[in-house]
Amino acid sequence: MGSMPPTVGDICLKCRGRLSPTEARCPTCGTDVGAPNVRRCRTDENLNALVARREESRSQAGVRGCSQAFSNLEAAVREKSGVVVSMPAGVARRLFEDPSSI
């Protein structure tokens, strides 16, 4: 895999043009810069907020006597979670029925 797409407010890694926060392609060179919602989630502001929420949840779990359950959940997510792709049933069916669609 290549480098991660740039985040909102960044510049295009290919042409150094300014990125639009709402488009998946660089408005200057047309390079795919990733989904706007994903780029926005990768901003320092959002990542810091996510870390703060996790720490608050860990603290609340401790207050409620659920520290071990919280740790077990973290481990399960880290070790056993996977990517989920949502699509209409007809699209999924075609992927399985037509070997050339993959």
TIDOTOR-140778 format. One record per residue: residue number from 1; x, y, z of N, C-alpha, C in turn. Coordinates in steps of 0.02 Angstrom, whole numbers, plus 32768, in hexadecimal, padded with zeros to 4 digits. Atoms other than C-alpha are relative to their C-alpha. Layout:
    i   n_X   n_Y   n_Z  ca_X  ca_Y  ca_Z   c_X   c_Y   c_Z
  NUM     X     Y     Z     X     Y     Z     X     Y     Z
...
//
This chain:
    i   n_X   n_Y   n_Z  ca_X  ca_Y  ca_Z   c_X   c_Y   c_Z
    1  802A  7FC5  8000  8000  8000  8000  802C  803E  8000
    2  7FDB  7FC2  8003  8038  80B2  7FE0  7FF6  8029  803F
    3  8009  7FD4  7FC6  8039  8144  8055  7FB7  8011  8009
    4  8045  7FEF  7FF2  7F99  817A  80AA  7FEE  8040  7FDB
    5  8014  7FC2  8022  7F34  81FE  804D  8008  803C  802F
    6  7FF9  7FC4  7FD7  7F4E  82B0  8089  7FC0  800F  8026
    7  803B  7FEF  7FD8  7ED8  82F9  8109  7FE5  8044  7FEA
    8  8020  7FC0  8010  7E61  838D  80FC  8030  8039  800E
    9  7FD5  7FC6  7FF7  7EBF  842F  80E5  8046  7FF5  7FE6
   10  7FBE  800F  801A  7F58  83D6  80A1  8004  8010  7FB5
   11  7FF6  7FF7  8048  7F9F  83E1  7FF4  8006  7FBB  7FE0
   12  7FFC  803E  8027  7F9A  835C  7F6D  8049  7FE7  8001
   13  7FBC  801C  7FFF  8030  82E7  7F7B  801E  7FFD  7FBB
   14  7FE6  8004  8044  803F  82E1  7EBE  8013  8044  7FE3
   15  7FF4  7FC0  8021  802F  8395  7E82  800B  803A  8030
   16  7FF9  7FCD  7FCC  8038  83F5  7F27  7FC8  8035  7FFE
   17  8039  7FD3  8002  7F92  8449  7EFD  7FD7  7FFB  8040
   18  802A  7FFE  7FC4  7F1B  847B  7F89  7FC4  7FD2  7FF7
   19  8037  802F  8005  7E99  83F5  7FAE  7FBE  8020  8015
   20  8043  7FED  7FED  7DE0  8414  7FB4  7FE9  7FD1  8038
   21  8015  802B  7FC9  7D95  83D3  8058  7FC4  7FD4  7FEE
   22  803D  8025  8011  7CFD  838E  7FFB  8007  7FD3  7FC3
   23  7FF8  8029  803D  7D45  8336  7F63  8033  7FC8  800B
   24  7FD3  8039  7FFB  7D9B  828D  7F51  803A  8004  7FD0
   25  7FC9  7FF8  8030  7E0A  82CA  7EC4  801C  8046  8007
   26  7FDF  7FBF  7FFE  7E88  8356  7EC3  7FE3  802C  7FC9
   27  801D  7FD4  8034  7E38  83EA  7E68  8034  8018  7FCE
   28  7FCB  7FE9  802E  7EE0  8413  7E18  8015  7FCA  7FCF
   29  7FE5  8034  802C  7F1F  836C  7DD4  7FD3  7FC3  7FF8
   30  802F  8037  8006  7E8D  82F3  7DEE  8014  7FC1  8024
   31  7FEA  803B  7FDB  7EED  827B  7E5E  7FCE  7FEF  8037
   32  802C  8017  7FCB  7E82  8211  7ED3  8023  800F  8043
   33  7FE3  7FEE  7FC0  7EA4  825A  7F80  7FDB  7FE1  803B
   34  8025  8022  7FCC  7E2C  81EB  7FE0  7FBD  8021  800E
   35  8043  7FE8  7FF1  7D7B  81FD  801D  8004  803B  8030
   36  7FFE  7FC5  7FD5  7D5A  82A8  806B  7FF1  7FF1  8049
   37  8011  800F  7FBA  7D0A  825E  8107  803A  7FDC  8023
   38  7FC7  8023  7FE2  7DA0  81ED  8124  8039  8030  800D
   39  7FCC  7FCE  7FF6  7E1B  827C  810B  7FF0  802B  803C
   40  8013  7FD5  7FC7  7DBA  82E6  8187  8009  7FDB  8042
   41  7FF7  8027  7FC3  7DBC  825A  8208  8049  7FFA  8014
   42  7FB8  8006  7FF1  7E7A  8256  81FC  8020  8041  8016
   43  7FE2  7FC1  7FE9  7E91  830B  8231  8016  7FF8  8049
   44  7FE8  8002  7FBB  7EF0  8328  82D3  7FC7  800E  8031
   45  8037  7FEE  7FD4  7E55  8378  831F  7FD2  7FC4  800D
   46  802C  803A  7FF7  7DE9  82DE  8301  8023  7FC6  8021
   47  7FDB  8036  7FDF  7E70  8262  8332  8009  800F  804A
   48  7FF8  7FEE  7FB9  7E90  82C1  83D5  7FBE  7FF8  8026
   49  8042  8008  7FE1  7DD4  82C3  83FA  7FF1  7FB6  800B
   50  800B  8048  7FFA  7DCC  8207  83DB  8028  7FE3  803A
   51  7FD6  8017  7FC9  7E5D  81E7  8452  7FE3  8016  8043
   52  801E  7FE7  7FC2  7E0A  8254  84D6  7FC2  7FD8  8013
   53  803C  8028  7FF3  7D66  81F4  84C4  8012  7FBB  801A
   54  7FEB  8043  7FEA  7DC1  814E  84D6  8019  8003  8048
   55  7FE6  7FFB  7FBC  7E1B  8187  8573  7FC8  800D  8032
   56  8039  7FF4  7FD4  7D79  81C9  85BE  7FD8  7FC0  8009
   57  8024  8040  7FFB  7D25  8122  8597  8026  7FCF  802D
   58  7FD8  802C  7FD5  7DB6  80C4  85E8  7FF8  8015  804A
   59  8008  7FE7  7FBC  7DA7  8133  8682  7FBC  7FED  801C
   60  8044  8011  7FEA  7CEB  8119  868D  7FF8  7FB5  800C
   61  8002  8048  7FF6  7D02  805D  867B  8020  7FEF  8043
   62  7FDF  800B  7FBF  7D79  8063  8710  7FD3  8013  803A
   63  802E  7FE9  7FCB  7CFD  80C6  8778  7FC7  7FCE  800B
   64  8039  8030  7FFC  7C76  8045  8751  8017  7FB8  800F
   65  7FE7  8043  7FF2  7CE7  7FB1  8777  8002  7FD3  7FC3
   66  8002  8026  803F  7CEE  7F7C  86C1  8042  8004  7FD9
   67  7FC0  7FF8  8023  7DA7  7F95  869A  8013  7FC3  7FD8
   68  7FEE  803D  8025  7DC3  7EE0  8669  7FD5  7FF7  7FC2
   69  802D  8005  803A  7D2B  7EDF  85F6  8015  8032  7FCA
   70  7FEA  7FCD  802F  7D6A  7F80  85A5  8040  7FE8  7FDD
   71  7FC1  801A  801D  7E17  7F33  858C  7FF2  7FC6  7FD1
   72  8013  8039  802B  7DC8  7E95  8544  7FE2  8019  7FBE
   73  801E  7FE4  803D  7D62  7EFD  84C9  8036  801E  7FD4
   74  7FCA  7FE3  8027  7DFC  7F5F  8493  8029  7FC9  7FDD
   75  7FD9  8037  801D  7E5C  7EBC  8476  7FD9  7FDF  7FC7
   76  8028  8020  8034  7DCD  7E70  8413  7FFD  802B  7FC1
   77  8002  7FD3  8039  7DBF  7F09  83A4  8043  8001  7FDC
   78  7FBD  7FFD  801D  7E7B  7F10  838A  8012  7FC0  7FDB
   79  7FEA  8040  801A  7E90  7E56  8367  7FCF  7FDE  7FD0
   80  8031  8027  8026  7DEE  7E1D  8316  7FD3  8029  7FD3
   81  802D  7FD8  802A  7D9A  7EB0  82C0  8018  7FFF  7FB8
   82  7FEF  7FFE  8046  7D97  7EC2  8205  7FDA  8036  7FDB
   83  801F  7FCD  802A  7D62  7F32  8178  7FBC  7FE6  7FE9
   84  8042  8011  8018  7CAB  7F33  8147  7FF0  8030  7FC6
   85  8014  7FD8  803A  7C6F  7F6E  809D  7FB5  7FF9  7FF8
   86  8048  8000  8007  7BBA  7F9E  808F  7FEE  800D  7FB7
   87  8015  7FF9  8045  7B66  7F88  7FE6  7FBB  7FE0  7FF8
   88  8041  801F  800D  7ABD  7F5D  7F9D  8008  7FB4  7FF3
   89  7FFE  8048  8007  7A96  7EA2  7F9D  800D  7FEB  7FB7
   90  7FF6  8011  8046  7A8E  7E9E  7EDF  8048  8007  7FE9
   91  7FB9  7FF6  8011  7B3F  7EE2  7ED0  8029  7FC7  801D
   92  7FDB  8037  7FE0  7B81  7E61  7F4C  7FF3  7FBF  7FDB
   93  8011  803D  8024  7B25  7DD6  7EF0  8027  7FFB  7FBE
   94  7FDB  7FFF  8040  7B74  7E0A  7E49  804A  7FF2  800B
   95  7FB9  800D  7FF2  7C21  7E08  7E99  800C  7FB5  8008
   96  7FF7  8047  7FF5  7C08  7D53  7ECC  7FEF  7FD7  7FC1
   97  8016  8026  803A  7BB1  7D1A  7E2C  802B  800A  7FC2
   98  7FD9  7FF1  803D  7C23  7D6C  7DAB  804A  8004  8012
   99  7FB8  8000  7FEE  7CDC  7D3C  7DBF  8025  803B  7FE2
  100  7FDC  7FC9  801F  7D0E  7DCA  7D4A  7FF5  8042  8025
  101  800E  7FC2  7FDC  7CC3  7E4D  7DC0  8033  800C  8038
  102  7FCF  7FF8  7FCB  7D4A  7E2E  7E40  8041  8016  7FE1
//
